[in-house]
Amino acid sequence: MNIVIAGAGAVGTHLAKMLSRQEHNILLIDSDQEKVENLESQLDIMSVVGSCTSIGALKDAEVGKCDLYIAVNPLEDQNINSAILAKKLGAKRTIARVNNSEYLENENAEYLKSIGIDTLIYPERLAAEEIVTALKQIGSRQLHEFSDGRLQLIGIKLWDNALILNHTLAKMGEIYGADQFRLVAIKRENKTIIPHGNEVLKYGDLIFVVTKPSFVSNVFTLCGKEQLEIKNIVIVGASRIGIKTASLLEKHYNVKIIEKDREKCIQLADKLKSTLIINGDGRDLSLLREEGIKNIDAFISVTKSSETNILSCLLAKKMGVKKSVAEVENIDYIDLAENIGIGTLINTKLIAASHIYGYTMNVDVKHMKFLTFSEAEVFELEAEEGSKITKYELKDMHFPDDATIGGVIRGEETLIAKGDVQIAAGDHVVIFALPSAVKKVIKYFQK
């Protein structure tokens, strides 16, 4: 595809790196010449130095010939204006990043579509929704749902109390039932493994399991984890993510927000209905004790500082909090945070990229996710009539070694992927793949 990315900020840079590896033709527009030149020297991309709202710059970028125009500047007004202009100049599809949830309301989204913006991405709202999903299972590092929760992907760390420790996958399926769950990947130290039957599970492995909702409690038992109920939640940081998360959680839980900025605290009183707002520093041990940290079930830190979020969650964990969630925007810190035991990590760059990436795949993508703790990707694809994936049973498919199928949603039926399963047209298929396998996997779903 010919793809134009407007904005060389964190999201735009991450997208450019990721999409250029998939051999798309990438052109980057940004007014910061030094930043653009650095990226062009590192990546296989082209660039135009200029404003994305300049018709001249857009024409220089030949947006009229592009298949996909992605506007991901920090300023949403620039993204909206540039996406509209790009569409008028002939771009086939436009995506704009926004920072205001009002744009996502049906009436407003339809209006923006009518004037040239096909898709809106609001990473902070997506991050808040991901946090809410993560709180459904305290013992997991990651939780993703497919087809409205009919299949779930759970990431769980194995310690010495796991019943499946030192088992091979083949033995585990034999004992516990291969039709109920499927182990699709292992993160071991700094490597992601797509496992096969003779792979042995080891202490410290982070495993990714696809299962049906009815079997989730069994998976937790096998991994030595408890399913605990959440009632009391503390959020540190009144960022857009923090506020949106609180608004989603306060209907069902007791929620407190701790925010250092007094003016922000005053403004929050009008935005949130039942959340308790505390003016203070989330790293202040005496404040946390005063607010009853020992009775807190989940601690969420979403300040602008990745370091603050990691340290705050570590402090909360040492004081007995069962579940911690940290926003970590510095990708270099992700492995460190996982290794020291932060429960769930949120990264808006990866979240935004996941949602945008699906539009570049030339197949029917229902759900797409880059896993925070792993280099792998998980996606839900719909099988087309006549595609290769529908022609053989899975055991005869010769699927790439660096990818695996986790499960299939067929109408009202949910299937865990086994050798004798044959995928039919219209099935939704959950796939786990390393980046090296993505292009090969896509070919199985094309006619």
C-alpha positions as CSV (number, residue, x, y, z in Angstrom):
1,M,0.0,0.0,0.0
2,N,1.0,3.6,-0.5
3,I,0.6,5.1,3.0
4,V,1.2,8.8,4.1
5,I,1.7,9.4,7.8
6,A,1.2,13.0,9.0
7,G,3.1,13.6,12.2
8,A,6.5,12.4,13.4
9,G,5.6,12.3,17.0
10,A,5.6,9.1,19.2
11,V,2.6,7.5,17.4
12,G,3.7,8.5,13.9
13,T,7.2,7.3,14.4
14,H,6.1,3.9,15.8
15,L,3.7,3.4,12.9
16,A,6.4,4.3,10.3
17,K,8.8,1.8,11.8
18,M,6.2,-0.9,12.0
19,L,4.7,-0.4,8.5
20,S,8.0,0.0,6.7
21,R,9.0,-3.5,8.0
22,Q,5.9,-4.9,6.2
23,E,7.2,-3.5,2.9
24,H,4.5,-0.8,2.5
25,N,5.5,2.4,0.7
26,I,5.7,5.0,3.5
27,L,5.9,8.8,3.2
28,L,6.1,10.9,6.4
29,I,5.1,14.6,6.6
30,D,6.3,16.8,9.5
31,S,7.5,20.4,9.9
32,D,10.5,19.3,12.0
33,Q,13.3,18.9,9.4
34,E,15.8,17.3,11.8
35,K,13.4,14.7,13.1
36,V,12.2,13.8,9.6
37,E,15.8,13.5,8.3
38,N,16.8,11.2,11.2
39,L,13.9,8.9,10.6
40,E,14.5,8.8,6.9
41,S,18.1,7.8,7.5
42,Q,17.0,5.0,9.9
43,L,14.0,3.6,8.0
44,D,13.0,2.7,4.5
45,I,10.7,5.6,4.1
46,M,10.4,8.9,2.1
47,S,9.5,12.3,3.6
48,V,8.2,15.8,3.0
49,V,9.2,18.6,5.4
50,G,6.2,20.9,5.9
51,S,2.9,21.4,7.6
52,C,0.3,18.6,7.1
53,T,-2.4,21.4,6.7
54,S,-0.5,22.9,3.8
55,I,-2.1,21.9,0.4
56,G,1.4,22.4,-1.2
57,A,3.0,19.9,1.2
58,L,0.1,17.4,0.7
59,K,0.5,17.7,-3.0
60,D,4.3,17.2,-2.7
61,A,3.5,14.0,-0.7
62,E,1.2,12.9,-3.6
63,V,-1.7,12.1,-1.2
64,G,-4.0,11.9,-4.2
65,K,-2.3,8.5,-5.0
66,C,-2.2,7.1,-1.4
67,D,-4.3,4.2,-0.2
68,L,-4.2,5.3,3.4
69,Y,-3.6,8.8,5.0
70,I,-3.0,8.7,8.7
71,A,-3.0,12.0,10.7
72,V,-1.4,11.4,14.1
73,N,-0.1,14.9,15.2
74,P,-0.5,15.8,18.9
75,L,-2.9,18.6,17.8
76,E,-6.3,17.2,16.8
77,D,-7.3,20.3,14.8
78,Q,-4.4,19.7,12.5
79,N,-5.3,16.1,12.2
80,I,-8.9,16.8,11.3
81,N,-8.1,19.6,8.8
82,S,-5.3,17.6,7.1
83,A,-7.5,14.5,6.8
84,I,-10.3,16.5,5.2
85,L,-7.8,18.1,2.8
86,A,-6.2,14.7,2.0
87,K,-9.6,13.2,1.1
88,K,-10.4,16.1,-1.1
89,L,-7.1,15.7,-2.9
90,G,-7.9,12.0,-3.6
91,A,-6.7,9.9,-0.6
92,K,-8.7,6.6,-0.6
93,R,-9.0,6.3,3.1
94,T,-8.2,8.7,5.9
95,I,-7.6,8.2,9.7
96,A,-7.4,11.1,12.2
97,R,-6.2,11.0,15.8
98,V,-8.4,13.1,18.2
99,N,-8.2,14.0,21.8
100,N,-11.9,14.7,22.4
101,S,-14.5,12.0,23.0
102,E,-17.3,14.3,21.6
103,Y,-16.0,13.5,18.1
104,L,-16.7,9.8,18.6
105,E,-20.4,10.4,19.2
106,N,-22.4,8.8,16.4
107,E,-23.8,12.1,15.0
108,N,-20.5,13.9,15.1
109,A,-18.6,10.9,13.7
110,E,-21.1,10.6,10.8
111,Y,-20.7,14.3,10.0
112,L,-16.9,14.1,10.0
113,K,-17.1,11.1,7.7
114,S,-19.3,13.0,5.3
115,I,-16.6,15.7,4.9
116,G,-13.7,13.3,4.5
117,I,-12.6,11.5,7.7
118,D,-13.3,7.8,7.4
119,T,-12.0,6.7,10.9
120,L,-11.3,8.5,14.2
121,I,-8.7,7.2,16.7
122,Y,-8.8,8.4,20.3
123,P,-5.9,6.5,22.0
124,E,-6.6,7.7,25.5
125,R,-10.2,6.4,25.4
126,L,-9.0,3.1,24.0
127,A,-6.4,2.9,26.8
128,A,-9.1,3.6,29.4
129,E,-11.2,0.8,28.0
130,E,-8.2,-1.6,28.0
131,I,-7.6,-0.8,31.7
132,V,-11.3,-1.6,32.5
133,T,-10.9,-4.9,30.7
134,A,-7.7,-5.7,32.6
135,L,-9.4,-5.3,35.9
136,K,-11.8,-8.2,35.1
137,Q,-9.0,-10.7,36.0
138,I,-6.7,-9.7,38.8
139,G,-4.2,-12.5,38.3
140,S,-3.5,-11.9,34.6
141,R,-0.9,-9.6,33.1
142,Q,-3.0,-9.1,30.0
143,L,-6.6,-9.8,29.0
144,H,-8.1,-9.3,25.5
145,E,-11.6,-10.3,24.4
146,F,-12.7,-11.4,20.9
147,S,-16.3,-11.4,19.5
148,D,-17.8,-9.7,22.6
149,G,-15.9,-11.9,25.0
150,R,-16.7,-15.3,23.5
151,L,-13.0,-16.1,23.3
152,Q,-10.4,-14.6,25.6
153,L,-6.7,-14.3,25.5
154,I,-5.1,-14.2,28.9
155,G,-1.4,-13.5,29.7
156,I,-0.3,-15.2,33.0
157,K,3.1,-15.3,34.7
158,L,4.0,-18.8,36.0
159,W,5.5,-19.1,39.5
160,D,6.4,-22.2,41.5
161,N,2.8,-22.9,42.6
162,A,1.6,-23.4,39.0
163,L,0.2,-26.9,38.4
164,I,1.3,-26.9,34.8
165,L,5.0,-26.1,35.6
166,N,7.4,-28.5,33.9
167,H,4.6,-30.0,31.7
168,T,4.9,-30.3,28.0
169,L,2.1,-28.8,26.0
170,A,1.1,-32.2,24.7
171,K,0.9,-33.6,28.3
172,M,-1.0,-30.5,29.5
173,G,-3.6,-31.0,26.7
174,E,-3.9,-34.7,27.5
175,I,-4.5,-34.1,31.2
176,Y,-6.6,-31.0,31.2
177,G,-8.5,-31.1,27.9
178,A,-7.3,-29.7,24.6
179,D,-10.8,-28.6,23.6
180,Q,-11.1,-26.0,26.4
181,F,-8.0,-23.9,26.0
182,R,-4.9,-23.5,23.9
183,L,-1.5,-22.1,24.9
184,V,-0.5,-19.9,21.9
185,A,2.7,-18.2,23.0
186,I,5.4,-18.1,25.7
187,K,7.4,-15.0,26.6
188,R,10.6,-16.4,28.1
189,E,13.2,-13.8,29.2
190,N,13.4,-11.5,26.2
191,K,12.2,-14.0,23.6
192,T,8.7,-14.8,22.4
193,I,8.1,-18.5,21.5
194,I,5.3,-19.9,19.4
195,P,5.2,-23.3,21.2
196,H,4.6,-26.8,19.9
197,G,3.7,-30.1,21.6
198,N,7.1,-30.8,23.1
199,E,7.7,-27.4,24.6
200,V,8.1,-27.5,28.4
201,L,6.7,-24.7,30.6
202,K,9.3,-23.2,33.0
203,Y,9.3,-21.0,36.1
204,G,9.0,-17.3,35.2
205,D,7.4,-17.9,31.8
206,L,4.7,-15.5,30.8
207,I,2.2,-17.6,28.9
208,F,-0.6,-16.5,26.6
209,V,-3.7,-18.8,26.6
210,V,-6.8,-18.6,24.4
211,T,-9.8,-20.0,26.2
212,K,-13.6,-19.9,26.5
213,P,-15.1,-17.7,29.3
214,S,-16.5,-20.8,31.0
215,F,-12.9,-22.2,31.4
216,V,-11.2,-19.1,32.6
217,S,-11.3,-20.0,36.3
218,N,-9.8,-23.4,35.5
219,V,-6.9,-21.7,33.6
220,F,-6.2,-19.6,36.7
221,T,-6.3,-22.7,38.9
222,L,-3.8,-24.5,36.6
223,C,-1.5,-21.4,36.8
224,G,-1.7,-21.2,40.6
225,K,-3.7,-17.9,40.5
226,E,-6.6,-16.7,42.6
227,Q,-9.6,-14.9,41.1
228,L,-10.3,-12.1,43.5
229,E,-13.1,-9.5,43.5
230,I,-12.2,-5.8,43.0
231,K,-14.1,-3.2,45.0
232,N,-11.8,-0.3,45.8
233,I,-9.6,1.4,43.2
234,V,-7.1,4.3,43.3
235,I,-6.1,6.2,40.2
236,V,-3.0,8.4,40.3
237,G,-3.0,11.1,37.7
238,A,-6.0,13.2,36.3
239,S,-4.8,12.7,32.7
240,R,-7.3,12.1,29.9
241,I,-6.8,8.4,30.5
242,G,-7.2,8.8,34.3
243,I,-10.4,10.8,33.9
244,K,-12.0,8.5,31.3
245,T,-11.0,5.4,33.3
246,A,-12.6,6.9,36.5
247,S,-15.8,7.7,34.6
248,L,-16.1,4.1,33.3
249,L,-15.3,2.5,36.7
250,E,-17.2,4.7,39.1
251,K,-20.5,3.2,38.1
252,H,-19.4,-0.2,39.6
253,Y,-16.5,0.4,42.0
254,N,-15.3,2.7,44.8
255,V,-12.9,5.0,43.0
256,K,-10.4,7.6,44.2
257,I,-8.2,9.9,42.0
258,I,-5.0,11.3,43.4
259,E,-3.8,14.4,41.5
260,K,-1.0,16.9,42.4
261,D,-2.5,19.9,40.5
262,R,-5.1,21.6,42.7
263,E,-6.8,23.4,39.7
264,K,-7.3,20.0,38.0
265,C,-8.8,18.6,41.2
266,I,-11.4,21.5,41.2
267,Q,-12.3,20.9,37.6
268,L,-12.7,17.2,38.1
269,A,-15.5,17.8,40.6
270,D,-17.8,18.7,37.6
271,K,-16.7,15.9,35.4
272,L,-17.0,12.9,37.7
273,K,-20.1,11.9,39.7
274,S,-19.1,9.6,42.5
275,T,-15.2,9.5,42.3
276,L,-13.4,10.9,45.4
277,I,-10.8,13.5,44.3
278,I,-7.7,13.9,46.5
279,N,-5.1,16.7,46.0
280,G,-1.7,15.1,46.6
281,D,1.2,13.1,45.3
282,G,0.6,9.4,44.5
283,R,4.2,8.6,45.6
284,D,3.6,9.9,49.1
285,L,3.7,6.9,51.4
286,S,2.0,8.7,54.3
287,L,-0.8,9.9,51.9
288,L,-1.3,6.3,50.6
289,R,-1.5,5.0,54.2
290,E,-3.9,7.8,55.1
291,E,-6.2,6.8,52.2
292,G,-6.2,3.1,53.3
293,I,-3.9,1.6,50.7
294,K,-4.1,-1.7,52.5
295,N,-7.8,-1.9,51.5
296,I,-7.2,-1.0,47.9
297,D,-7.7,-3.8,45.4
298,A,-6.4,-2.1,42.2
299,F,-3.9,0.7,41.8
300,I,-3.7,2.5,38.5
301,S,-1.0,5.1,37.7
302,V,-1.4,7.2,34.6
303,T,0.6,10.3,35.1
304,K,2.7,11.8,32.2
305,S,5.8,10.2,33.7
306,S,6.5,6.5,32.9
307,E,9.0,6.5,35.8
308,T,6.5,7.9,38.3
309,N,3.9,5.3,37.2
310,I,6.3,2.4,37.6
311,L,7.6,3.5,41.0
312,S,4.0,4.3,42.2
313,C,2.8,0.8,41.2
314,L,5.9,-0.8,42.9
315,L,5.2,1.0,46.1
316,A,1.5,0.0,46.0
317,K,2.4,-3.6,45.3
318,K,4.8,-3.7,48.3
319,M,1.9,-2.3,50.5
320,G,-0.3,-5.3,49.5
321,V,-2.3,-4.0,46.5
322,K,-3.5,-7.0,44.4
323,K,-3.5,-5.5,41.0
324,S,-1.4,-2.7,39.5
325,V,-1.7,-0.9,36.2
326,A,0.9,1.5,34.9
327,E,1.0,3.7,31.8
328,V,4.5,3.3,30.3
329,E,5.0,5.3,27.2
330,N,8.7,4.7,27.0
331,I,8.8,1.3,25.1
332,D,12.4,0.7,26.4
333,Y,10.9,0.5,29.9
334,I,8.3,-2.2,29.1
335,D,10.5,-5.3,29.7
336,L,11.9,-3.7,32.9
337,A,8.5,-3.0,34.3
338,E,7.3,-6.6,33.4
339,N,10.3,-8.2,35.0
340,I,9.9,-6.3,38.3
341,G,6.2,-7.4,38.6
342,I,4.0,-4.5,37.4
343,G,0.7,-6.2,36.7
344,T,-0.6,-4.6,33.5
345,L,1.1,-2.0,31.3
346,I,-0.6,0.5,29.0
347,N,1.1,2.1,26.1
348,T,-1.0,4.5,23.9
349,K,1.5,4.2,20.9
350,L,0.9,0.4,20.8
351,I,-2.8,0.8,21.3
352,A,-3.2,3.4,18.5
353,A,-0.9,1.4,16.2
354,S,-2.9,-1.8,16.8
355,H,-6.1,-0.1,15.7
356,I,-4.6,1.6,12.6
357,Y,-2.6,-1.4,11.5
358,G,-5.7,-3.5,10.7
359,Y,-6.5,-1.1,7.9
360,T,-3.3,-2.0,6.1
361,M,-3.8,-5.8,6.0
362,N,-6.1,-6.3,2.9
363,V,-8.3,-8.8,4.7
364,D,-11.3,-8.5,7.0
365,V,-9.8,-7.6,10.4
366,K,-12.3,-7.7,13.3
367,H,-9.8,-7.1,16.0
368,M,-6.1,-6.3,16.1
369,K,-3.7,-6.0,19.1
370,F,0.0,-5.6,19.6
371,L,0.8,-7.3,22.9
372,T,2.5,-5.0,25.4
373,F,4.8,-7.6,26.9
374,S,5.6,-9.4,23.7
375,E,6.8,-8.7,20.2
376,A,3.9,-10.8,18.9
377,E,0.6,-9.7,17.4
378,V,-2.9,-11.2,17.9
379,F,-5.8,-10.6,15.5
380,E,-9.2,-11.8,14.7
381,L,-9.8,-12.3,11.0
382,E,-13.0,-13.4,9.1
383,A,-12.4,-16.2,6.6
384,E,-13.5,-15.5,3.1
385,E,-15.3,-17.9,0.8
386,G,-12.6,-19.7,-1.3
387,S,-9.7,-18.6,0.8
388,K,-6.9,-21.1,1.5
389,I,-7.6,-21.3,5.2
390,T,-11.0,-22.9,4.4
391,K,-9.7,-25.7,2.2
392,Y,-8.1,-28.1,4.7
393,E,-8.2,-29.3,8.3
394,L,-5.8,-27.4,10.5
395,K,-3.4,-30.4,10.8
396,D,-3.0,-30.4,7.0
397,M,-2.7,-26.6,6.6
398,H,1.1,-26.2,6.9
399,F,0.6,-23.0,8.8
400,P,3.8,-20.9,9.4
401,D,5.8,-22.1,12.4
402,D,6.0,-18.6,13.8
403,A,2.2,-18.3,14.0
404,T,-0.7,-20.3,15.5
405,I,-4.5,-20.4,15.5
406,G,-6.0,-20.1,19.0
407,G,-9.7,-20.4,18.4
408,V,-12.7,-20.1,16.0
409,I,-16.0,-18.3,16.5
410,R,-18.6,-19.9,14.2
411,G,-22.1,-18.4,14.6
412,E,-23.1,-19.3,18.1
413,E,-20.4,-21.9,18.5
414,T,-16.9,-21.3,19.9
415,L,-14.1,-23.8,19.1
416,I,-10.6,-24.1,20.5
417,A,-8.2,-24.8,17.5
418,K,-7.3,-28.5,17.2
419,G,-5.9,-30.5,14.3
420,D,-9.3,-31.8,13.2
421,V,-11.0,-28.4,13.0
422,Q,-11.7,-27.1,9.5
423,I,-12.4,-23.4,9.2
424,A,-15.4,-22.4,7.1
425,A,-16.2,-19.1,5.3
426,G,-17.6,-16.5,7.7
427,D,-15.7,-18.0,10.7
428,H,-13.9,-15.5,12.9
429,V,-10.4,-16.9,13.6
430,V,-8.1,-15.7,16.4
431,I,-4.5,-15.9,15.4
432,F,-1.2,-15.3,17.3
433,A,1.8,-14.4,15.1
434,L,5.3,-13.1,15.3
435,P,5.9,-10.1,12.9
436,S,7.8,-12.4,10.5
437,A,4.7,-14.5,10.0
438,V,2.1,-11.8,9.4
439,K,2.4,-11.5,5.7
440,K,2.3,-15.3,5.3
441,V,-0.8,-15.6,7.5
442,I,-2.7,-12.9,5.6
443,K,-2.3,-14.9,2.3
444,Y,-4.2,-17.8,3.9
445,F,-7.2,-15.5,4.3
446,Q,-7.2,-14.1,0.8
447,K,-8.8,-15.6,-2.2
